Amino acid sequence: MGWKLKEQLKAQLAKESGYYIYPAGSRIRFALAYPNSYFVGMSNLGLHIIYRLLNERADTACERAFFPDRKQQAEYQKSRLALMSLETQTGLNRFDILAFVISFEMDYFNILRMLELSKIVPFAADRTCHDPLVIGGGPCATFNPEPLAPFFDAFVIGEGEAVLPAFMDVYHTGRAEGTDRQTLLEKLAKLPGVYVPSVHKLINGQGQVQRQWQQDLDAFPGETAIYSEDTEFNLHLVEIARGCGRHCRFCMAGYCFRKPRNRSLAAIEQMLLKAKQAGRRVGLMGAAISDYPEIDKLCREILGDGLSMSVASFRADSVTQELVDSLAASGLRTLTMAPEAGSSRMRAVVNKGISMEHLLRAMDMGIKAGIRNFRLYIMIGLPGEQEEDIRAIIDMACRLKDFMESHNALGRLTLSINPFIPKPFTPFQWEPMAPLKYIQNALKLISGALKKRHNIEIIAESPKDAYIQAFLARGSRKTGELLWEACQNGGSKAVRSVLKNRGESLEEYVSTERRQDEVFPWDILDMGFHKSYLQKELREAKKAAPKHTIQCFDGCRRCGVCK
């Protein structure tokens, strides 16, 4: 069966262009693993950036690995081969470093399965000098690595470009000198942005590992490194900005990836040249594309070069007609907006800063550009939410659909609805998740009220899955133990039964308000601001008429990140 797996990997590689392969034995072997399908993993721009960064070093050969489907898993088990890399079909247990890109909490189950399939000792404390160094990075590692701490030797806290060069220098030197595993980990723990669970300890509730961020984005390219047809975005992805300073109180990325930074137009133009050479559409990436200060000029350049474009996201309060026209000219058929809540009161609570007028204005721009379909991102179960706020979602959808129909835009209005999940390092980290029954009833109310409206579609995340995500997002090392037990008993669907067997419930972990003086598992990390700043924002959110926190600006010193 082994030959079949290798042939499948070779066939996938043959459909790509831009990958790296180096002669065996000439470099440190680094496996970059994405704990989801190839389709999902190759759509992740962060994977492309780190892959290129490592392979452009003179001492490192980086290869990729992805979570195999069920049929492939069965074949690995029958063949007794270790999970293999894409580039050279080498077992992951033969690499010096195995690094996971951790973007979603629900992928934690896949990570443990990949370690098992790779024949790598799952618990970090049991590994020896013969095992790879298992490290993790990405959003989830930066926010709260503790549920995965039992299984990882180290984590990159923050942005890879700001941490990995020094990490690899220390690793390379340590290997050349024959440094033992524990001593090497102790040396790595001294680097800014490297968290080693076996070394770092929480002292007086203070974070010991400071999140690192790349101040000059122009120093590293942020674009697609490998072309593949099997991705969600069949584009040449170009990151034009990083970080967000809008202060949305639910948004973990907005707090953990400050401050906002823009690439220069000149640097972006260089990446556009590669897109043109490859004959690819351009996918602009960033927290809010419409916030880029030269967005209209950039649109003109892209279309002027004969290219077409797509965007990751934009803000309804900063979008321009030229941006929308450029998207429509590039073939965009659905315009997406993220009001997050239906009532102005709830949008003030979460500090969204989007009004109904902004939504109507953006929709009008889309209709004028010939776009007929629209999508809204909505959350339910937000702190302080009441039934009137749920009904406001219905009213908002009806008002926007009426506007579409009155302007002869007879396409579809889609509501993408997700339960609110309290995340670490946000003002809502102390808040409970809404009861499961409440979330289910809210979805039922919205669906029932809108089912008679023609061309209104509702897509909703599973409330039960959202509960598991919340359990993992705010978890501790004990959560890691429970995660391991659940994986041995069927995965995410076994979490409730594992807790029940211990005399506990998922609701205790998820739907309980946290004390203001509680020491959190993620307090071992330092994002650059203090809890007092988050508590101030939480107090503001709970006021009868919350005051809007304005976005980041030059010279701002409110949160402490820009010292």
Summary of the structure (lengths in Angstrom):
residues: 563
radius of gyration: 23.7
end to end distance: 57.3
largest distance: 73.2
contacts: 1873
relative contact order: 0.09
helix: 43%
strand: 15%
